[in-house]
């Protein structure tokens, strides 16, 4: 189940919904992803059977290949847990809401997911 929310920290319009885990904000710098991408790119470049320094076009392409890792930026995430009671199924349904933000201010959501994690009958 995926739901786009316009305002973080609001519960979907479920009756009797309650937050059970307060929100946690986390910044992931993605340095490990960037290092892995640079390692793979360097390995692939080392397998090219051409003398690189004398070929202008190849140098240009290799420069583009090695600079693509610059687009790997930090990720800003907020998550909280909540539950609601389903009268039709006679159980509590537990959810986690995960919000990805565009920057470290945690005020501009770019994507929100609501994930069902368990049911308690």
Secondary structure, DSSP 8 states (H G I E B T S, - for coil): -----SSTT---S-TT-EEEEEEEEEEE--HHHHHHHHHHHHHHHHT--S-GGG-HHHHHHHHHHHHGGGG---EEEEEEEEEEEETTTTEEEEEEEEEEESSTTS-SEEEEEEEEEEEE-
